């Protein structure tokens, strides 16, 4: 397992809320030597691609290709997690040396629990929110079996977030929220 991080930010939010964008903004401000972006979906998609003869790189982007396989990937990932809840978490932290980790796609309570069990007080939960209208402007369309599945709704209840970042396209508001979070991050370095 990797060295212990000073801070682990677990980002969660609905599809098209801007989780990746917020993660990249944090990393850009801290620098890649200080901040690593980790994606739990990366090892899931890589293994899924291998087992199903698919293009792993195309499963990583925001394309129709990924959407074609999303439902089955969710089902397959749930089966893996049911057998071993920390399976993807352990893979994603291997070899990470930066002191700040941003997990950009935390979706399930089992993921939160794994990170809290392993890294304790270093873990902060960050919810990225955007209105449905904003998400639709980002080409979000409700898909039955996706948007009402655990992968989208697993952290809607029963979790207390340390930070809530509103990402509705107001750059000044987002910048102000990120500055507060960055002030906290710097206090951990």
GUZA-197053 format. One line per 8 residues: their letters; for each residue x, y, z of N, C-alpha, C. Coordinates in Angstrom, 1 decimal, decimal comma. Example, Ala and Ser with C-alpha at 12.3 -4.5 7.8 and 13.67 -1.06 7.14 Angstrom:
BEGIN
as> 13,2 -5,7 7,8 12,3 -4,5 7,8 13,2 -3,3 7,8  12,8 -2,2 7,1 13,7 -1,1 7,1 12,9 0,0 7,9 $
# end
This chain:
BEGIN
xxxxxxxx> 0,8 -1,2 0,0 0,0 0,0 0,0 0,9 1,2 0,0  0,4 2,3 -0,5 1,1 3,6 -0,6 1,4 4,2 0,8  2,2 5,2 0,8 2,5 5,9 2,0 1,2 6,6 2,5  1,2 7,0 3,7 0,0 7,7 4,3 -0,1 9,1 3,7  -1,3 9,4 3,2 -1,5 10,8 2,8 -1,8 11,7 3,9  -1,6 13,0 3,7 -1,9 14,0 4,7 -3,4 14,3 4,7  -4,0 14,2 3,5 -5,4 14,5 3,3 -6,0 13,7 2,2  -7,2 13,1 2,4 -7,9 12,4 1,3 -9,2 13,1 1,1 $
xxxxxxxx> -9,5 13,7 0,0 -10,7 14,3 -0,3 -11,6 13,3 -1,2  -12,7 12,9 -0,6 -13,6 12,0 -1,4 -14,7 12,8 -2,0  -14,6 13,1 -3,3 -15,6 13,8 -4,0 -16,7 12,9 -4,5  -17,9 13,4 -4,3 -19,1 12,7 -4,8 -20,0 13,7 -5,4  -21,0 13,2 -6,2 -22,0 14,1 -6,8 -22,6 13,4 -7,9  -23,7 13,9 -8,4 -24,4 13,3 -9,5 -23,6 13,4 -10,8  -24,1 12,6 -11,8 -23,4 12,7 -13,1 -23,6 14,2 -13,6  -22,6 14,7 -14,3 -22,5 16,0 -14,9 -22,6 17,1 -13,8 $
xxxxxxxx> -22,3 16,8 -12,6 -22,2 17,9 -11,5 -20,9 18,6 -11,6  -19,9 18,0 -12,2 -18,6 18,6 -12,4 -17,5 18,1 -11,4  -17,6 16,9 -11,0 -16,7 16,3 -10,0 -15,3 16,3 -10,6  -15,1 15,9 -11,8 -13,8 15,8 -12,4 -13,2 17,3 -12,6  -14,1 18,2 -13,0 -13,6 19,6 -13,1 -13,1 20,1 -11,8  -13,9 19,9 -10,7 -13,5 20,4 -9,4 -12,2 19,7 -9,0  -12,0 18,4 -9,2 -10,8 17,7 -8,9 -9,6 18,3 -9,6  -9,8 18,6 -10,9 -8,7 19,2 -11,7 -8,4 20,6 -11,3 $
xxxxxxxx> -9,4 21,4 -10,8 -9,1 22,7 -10,3 -8,3 22,7 -9,1  -8,6 21,7 -8,2 -7,8 21,6 -7,0 -6,4 21,2 -7,3  -6,2 20,2 -8,2 -4,9 19,7 -8,6 -4,1 20,9 -9,3  -4,8 21,6 -10,1 -4,1 22,7 -10,8 -3,6 23,7 -9,9  -4,3 24,0 -8,8 -3,9 25,0 -7,8 -2,8 24,5 -6,9  -2,8 23,2 -6,6 -1,8 22,6 -5,7 -0,6 22,1 -6,5  -0,8 21,7 -7,7 0,3 21,1 -8,5 0,3 19,6 -8,4  0,7 18,9 -9,5 0,6 17,4 -9,5 1,6 16,8 -8,6 $
xxxxxxxx> 2,6 17,5 -8,2 3,6 16,9 -7,2 3,0 16,8 -5,8  2,0 17,6 -5,5 1,4 17,7 -4,2 0,1 16,9 -4,2  -0,7 17,0 -5,3 -2,0 16,5 -5,3 -2,2 15,4 -6,4  -2,7 14,3 -6,1 -3,0 13,2 -7,0 -4,5 13,1 -7,2  -5,0 13,0 -8,4 -6,4 12,7 -8,6 -6,5 11,2 -8,8  -7,3 10,5 -8,0 -7,6 9,1 -8,1 -9,0 8,9 -8,6  -9,2 7,9 -9,5 -10,5 7,6 -10,0 -10,8 6,1 -9,7  -11,8 5,9 -8,8 -12,2 4,5 -8,6 -12,7 3,8 -9,8 $
xxxxxxxx> -13,2 4,6 -10,7 -13,8 4,0 -11,9 -12,7 3,5 -12,9  -11,4 4,0 -12,7 -10,3 3,6 -13,6 -10,0 2,1 -13,5  -9,7 1,6 -12,3 -9,5 0,1 -12,3 -10,7 -0,7 -12,6  -11,9 -0,2 -12,3 -13,1 -0,9 -12,6 -13,2 -1,0 -14,2  -13,0 0,1 -14,8 -13,2 0,2 -16,3 -12,1 -0,6 -17,0  -10,9 -0,6 -16,4 -9,8 -1,3 -17,0 -10,0 -2,8 -17,0  -10,4 -3,3 -15,8 -10,7 -4,7 -15,6 -11,9 -5,2 -16,5  -13,0 -4,3 -16,5 -14,2 -4,6 -17,3 -13,8 -4,7 -18,7 $
xxxxxxxx> -13,0 -3,8 -19,2 -12,5 -3,8 -20,6 -11,8 -5,0 -21,0  -10,9 -5,5 -20,1 -10,1 -6,7 -20,3 -11,0 -7,9 -20,4  -12,0 -8,0 -19,5 -12,8 -9,2 -19,4 -13,9 -9,2 -20,6  -14,2 -8,0 -21,1 -15,2 -8,0 -22,2 -14,6 -7,6 -23,6  -13,3 -7,5 -23,7 -12,7 -7,2 -25,0 -13,0 -5,8 -25,5  -13,0 -4,8 -24,6 -13,4 -3,4 -25,0 -12,2 -2,5 -25,0  -12,4 -1,3 -25,5 -11,4 -0,3 -25,6 -11,4 0,5 -24,3  -10,4 0,2 -23,4 -10,3 0,8 -22,1 -10,2 2,3 -22,2 $
xxxxxxxx> -9,4 2,9 -23,1 -9,3 4,4 -23,2 -10,6 5,0 -23,5  -11,4 4,4 -24,3 -12,7 5,0 -24,7 -13,7 4,9 -23,5  -13,5 3,9 -22,6 -14,4 3,8 -21,5 -14,1 4,9 -20,4  -12,9 5,6 -20,6 -12,5 6,6 -19,6 -13,1 8,0 -20,0  -13,5 8,2 -21,2 -13,9 9,5 -21,6 -15,4 9,7 -21,4  -15,9 10,9 -21,7 -17,4 11,2 -21,5 -18,1 10,9 -22,8  -17,9 9,8 -23,4 -18,4 9,5 -24,8 -19,7 8,6 -24,7  -20,3 8,5 -25,9 -21,4 7,6 -26,1 -20,9 6,1 -25,9 $
xxxxxxxx> -19,7 5,9 -26,3 -19,1 4,5 -26,1 -19,2 4,0 -24,7  -18,8 4,9 -23,7 -18,9 4,5 -22,3 -20,4 4,4 -21,9  -21,2 5,2 -22,4 -22,7 5,2 -22,0 -23,3 3,9 -22,5  -22,8 3,3 -23,6 -23,4 2,1 -24,2 -23,2 0,9 -23,2  -22,1 1,0 -22,4 -21,7 -0,1 -21,5 -22,0 0,2 -20,1  -22,4 1,4 -19,8 -22,5 1,9 -18,4 -23,3 1,0 -17,5  -24,5 0,6 -17,9 -25,4 -0,3 -17,1 -24,7 -1,6 -16,7  -24,2 -2,2 -17,7 -23,5 -3,5 -17,5 -22,3 -3,4 -16,6 $
xxxxxxxx> -21,5 -2,3 -16,8 -20,4 -2,0 -16,0 -20,7 -1,8 -14,6  -21,8 -1,1 -14,4 -22,3 -0,9 -13,0 -22,7 -2,2 -12,3  -23,4 -3,0 -13,1 -23,8 -4,4 -12,5 -22,5 -5,2 -12,2  -21,6 -5,2 -13,1 -20,3 -6,0 -13,0 -19,5 -5,4 -11,8  -19,4 -4,1 -11,6 -18,7 -3,5 -10,5 -19,4 -3,8 -9,2  -20,7 -3,8 -9,2 -21,4 -4,2 -7,9 -21,1 -5,6 -7,5  -21,0 -6,5 -8,5 -20,7 -7,9 -8,2 -19,3 -8,0 -7,5  -18,4 -7,3 -8,1 -17,0 -7,3 -7,6 -17,0 -6,7 -6,1 $
xxxxxxxx> -17,7 -5,6 -5,9 -17,7 -4,9 -4,6 -18,5 -5,8 -3,6  -19,5 -6,5 -4,0 -20,2 -7,4 -3,0 -19,3 -8,5 -2,5  -18,4 -9,0 -3,4 -17,4 -10,0 -3,0 -16,3 -9,4 -2,1  -15,9 -8,2 -2,5 -14,7 -7,5 -1,8 -14,9 -6,0 -1,9  -15,5 -5,4 -0,8 -15,9 -4,0 -0,9 -14,7 -3,0 -1,1  -13,5 -3,4 -0,7 -12,3 -2,6 -0,9 -11,5 -2,9 -2,2  -12,0 -3,7 -3,1 -11,3 -4,2 -4,2 -10,7 -3,0 -5,1  -11,6 -2,1 -5,5 -11,2 -1,0 -6,4 -10,4 0,0 -5,6 $
xxxxxxxx> -10,7 0,2 -4,3 -10,0 1,2 -3,5 -8,6 0,9 -3,3  -8,3 -0,4 -3,0 -6,9 -0,8 -2,8 -6,1 -0,6 -4,1  -6,7 -0,9 -5,3 -6,0 -0,8 -6,5 -5,6 0,7 -6,8  -6,6 1,6 -6,6 -6,4 3,0 -7,0 -5,3 3,7 -6,1  -5,1 3,2 -4,9 -4,1 3,9 -4,0 -2,7 3,4 -4,2  -2,5 2,3 -4,9 -1,2 1,7 -5,0 -0,2 2,6 -5,7  0,9 2,8 -5,0 2,0 3,6 -5,5 1,8 5,1 -5,5  0,7 5,6 -4,9 0,5 7,1 -4,9 1,4 7,7 -3,8 $
xxxxxxxx> 2,1 8,7 -4,1 3,1 9,3 -3,2 2,8 10,7 -2,8  1,9 11,4 -3,5 1,6 12,8 -3,2 0,9 12,8 -1,8  1,1 13,9 -1,1 0,5 14,1 0,2 -1,1 14,3 0,2  -1,6 14,8 -0,9 -3,0 15,1 -1,0 -3,6 14,3 -2,1  -4,6 13,5 -1,7 -5,3 12,7 -2,7 -6,7 13,2 -2,9  -7,2 13,3 -4,1 -8,5 13,7 -4,5 -9,1 12,5 -5,2  -10,1 11,8 -4,6 -10,8 10,7 -5,2 -12,0 11,4 -5,9  -12,0 11,4 -7,2 -12,9 12,2 -8,0 -14,3 11,6 -8,2 $
xxxxxxxx> -14,4 10,3 -7,9 -15,7 9,6 -8,2 -16,1 8,7 -7,1  -16,2 9,2 -5,9 -16,7 8,4 -4,8 -18,2 8,2 -4,9  -18,7 7,0 -5,0 -20,1 6,8 -5,3 -20,9 6,0 -4,3  -20,2 5,2 -3,5 -20,8 4,3 -2,6 -20,4 4,4 -1,1  -21,3 4,1 -0,2 -20,9 4,1 1,2 -19,8 3,2 1,5  -19,7 2,0 0,8 -18,6 1,1 1,0 -17,3 1,7 0,7  -17,2 2,6 -0,3 -16,0 3,3 -0,7 -15,6 4,3 0,5  -16,6 5,0 0,9 -16,3 6,0 2,0 -15,8 5,2 3,3 $
xxxxxxxx> -16,5 4,2 3,6 -16,1 3,4 4,8 -14,7 2,8 4,7  -14,4 2,3 3,5 -13,0 1,8 3,3 -12,0 2,9 3,6  -12,1 4,0 2,9 -11,1 5,1 3,1 -11,1 5,6 4,5  -12,3 5,7 5,2 -12,3 6,1 6,6 -11,6 5,1 7,5  -11,9 3,8 7,2 -11,2 2,7 8,0 -9,7 2,7 7,9  -9,2 3,0 6,6 -7,8 2,9 6,4 -7,1 4,2 6,7  -7,7 5,4 6,4 -7,0 6,6 6,6 -7,6 7,6 7,6  -8,7 7,1 8,3 -9,2 7,8 9,5 -9,4 9,3 9,3 $
xxxxxxxx> -8,9 10,1 10,2 -9,1 11,5 10,2 -8,6 12,3 9,0  -7,8 11,7 8,2 -7,3 12,3 7,0 -8,4 12,5 5,9  -9,5 11,8 6,1 -10,5 11,8 5,1 -11,5 12,9 5,3  -11,8 13,6 4,2 -12,8 14,6 4,2 -13,8 14,3 3,0  -15,1 14,4 3,3 -16,1 14,2 2,3 -16,5 15,5 1,6  -16,5 15,5 0,3 -16,8 16,7 -0,5 -17,9 16,4 -1,4  -19,0 17,1 -1,3 -20,1 16,8 -2,3 -20,1 18,0 -3,3  -20,1 17,6 -4,6 -20,2 18,6 -5,7 -21,6 18,6 -6,2 $
xxxxxxxx> -22,3 19,7 -6,1 -23,7 19,8 -6,5 -23,8 20,8 -7,7  -24,8 20,5 -8,5 -25,2 21,3 -9,6 -26,7 21,1 -9,8  -27,4 22,2 -10,2 -28,9 22,0 -10,4 -29,1 21,1 -11,6  -30,3 20,6 -11,6 -30,7 19,7 -12,7 -30,6 20,5 -14,1  -31,0 21,8 -14,0 -30,9 22,6 -15,2 -29,4 22,7 -15,7  -28,5 23,0 -14,8 -27,1 23,0 -15,1 -26,6 21,7 -15,7  -27,0 20,6 -15,1 -26,6 19,3 -15,5 -27,1 19,0 -17,0  -28,3 19,5 -17,2 -28,9 19,3 -18,6 -28,1 20,1 -19,6 $
xxxxxxxx> -27,7 21,3 -19,2 -26,9 22,1 -20,1 -25,5 21,4 -20,4  -25,1 20,5 -19,5 -23,9 19,7 -19,7 -24,2 18,4 -20,4  -25,4 18,3 -21,0 -25,9 17,1 -21,8 -26,3 15,9 -20,9  -26,7 16,2 -19,7 -27,2 15,1 -18,8 -28,6 14,8 -19,2  -29,0 13,6 -19,3 -30,3 13,1 -19,5 -30,5 12,0 -18,5  -31,7 12,0 -17,8 -31,9 10,9 -16,8 -32,0 9,6 -17,6  -31,3 8,6 -17,1 -31,4 7,2 -17,6 -31,8 6,2 -16,5  -32,9 5,6 -16,7 -33,4 4,6 -15,8 -32,3 3,5 -15,7 $
xxxxxxxx> -32,0 3,0 -14,4 -31,0 2,0 -14,2 -29,6 2,6 -14,1  -29,5 3,8 -14,3 -28,2 4,5 -14,1 -28,4 5,6 -13,1  -29,2 6,6 -13,4 -29,4 7,7 -12,5 -30,2 7,4 -11,2  -30,8 6,2 -11,2 -31,5 5,8 -9,9 -30,8 4,6 -9,3  -29,6 4,3 -9,8 -28,9 3,1 -9,2 -28,0 3,6 -8,1  -27,4 2,6 -7,3 -26,6 2,9 -6,2 -25,4 3,8 -6,6  -24,9 3,6 -7,8 -23,7 4,3 -8,3 -24,0 5,8 -8,4  -25,3 6,2 -8,5 -25,6 7,6 -8,5 -26,3 8,1 -7,2 $
xxxxxxxx> -26,9 7,2 -6,5 -27,7 7,6 -5,3 -27,2 7,1 -4,0  -26,1 6,3 -4,0 -25,6 5,6 -2,8 -25,2 6,6 -1,7  -24,8 7,8 -2,0 -24,4 8,8 -1,0 -25,4 9,9 -0,8  -26,6 9,7 -1,3 -27,6 10,8 -1,2 -28,1 10,9 0,3  -28,0 9,8 1,0 -28,5 9,8 2,4 -27,5 9,1 3,3  -27,5 9,4 4,6 -26,7 8,7 5,6 -25,3 9,1 5,6  -24,9 10,2 4,9 -23,5 10,7 4,9 -23,5 12,2 5,3  -22,6 12,5 6,1 -22,4 13,9 6,4 -21,2 14,5 5,7 $
xxxxxxxx> -21,4 15,4 4,8 -20,3 16,0 4,0 -19,6 17,1 4,8  -18,3 17,1 4,7 -17,5 18,1 5,4 -17,6 19,4 4,5  -17,7 19,2 3,2 -17,7 20,4 2,3 -18,8 20,1 1,3  -19,5 21,2 0,8 -20,4 21,1 -0,3 -20,0 22,2 -1,3  -19,6 21,8 -2,5 -19,2 22,8 -3,5 -20,3 22,9 -4,5  -20,8 24,1 -4,7 -21,9 24,3 -5,8 -21,2 24,7 -7,1  -21,4 23,9 -8,1 -20,8 24,1 -9,4 -21,8 24,3 -10,5  -22,4 25,4 -10,5 -23,5 25,8 -11,4 -23,0 26,7 -12,6 $
xxxxxxxx> -21,7 26,8 -12,7 -21,2 27,7 -13,8 -20,8 29,1 -13,4  -21,0 29,4 -12,1 -20,7 30,8 -11,6 -19,2 30,7 -11,2  -18,3 31,2 -12,0 -16,9 31,0 -11,8 -16,4 31,7 -10,5  -17,0 32,9 -10,2 -16,6 33,6 -9,0 -17,0 32,8 -7,7  -18,2 32,3 -7,8 -18,7 31,5 -6,6 -17,9 30,3 -6,4  -17,6 29,6 -7,5 -16,8 28,4 -7,4 -15,4 28,7 -6,9  -14,8 29,8 -7,4 -13,5 30,2 -7,0 -13,4 30,5 -5,5  -14,4 31,1 -5,0 -14,5 31,5 -3,6 -14,7 30,2 -2,7 $
xxxxxxxx> -15,5 29,2 -3,2 -15,6 28,0 -2,4 -14,3 27,2 -2,5  -13,7 27,1 -3,6 -12,4 26,4 -3,7 -11,3 27,0 -2,9  -11,3 28,4 -2,8 -10,3 29,0 -1,9 -10,4 28,6 -0,5  -11,7 28,5 0,0 -11,9 28,1 1,4 -11,4 26,7 1,6  -11,7 25,8 0,6 -11,2 24,4 0,7 -9,7 24,4 0,6  -9,1 25,1 -0,2 -7,7 25,1 -0,4 -7,0 25,7 0,9  -7,6 26,6 1,5 -7,0 27,1 2,8 -7,0 26,0 3,8  -8,0 25,2 3,8 -8,0 24,0 4,7 -6,9 23,0 4,3 $
xxxxx> -6,8 22,7 3,0 -5,8 21,8 2,5 -4,4 22,2 2,9  -4,1 23,5 2,7 -2,8 24,0 3,0 -2,5 23,8 4,5  -3,5 23,9 5,3 -3,3 23,7 6,8 -2,9 22,3 7,1  -3,1 21,3 6,1 -2,7 19,9 6,3 -1,4 19,6 5,8  -0,8 20,5 5,0 0,6 20,3 4,4 1,7 20,6 5,4 $
# end
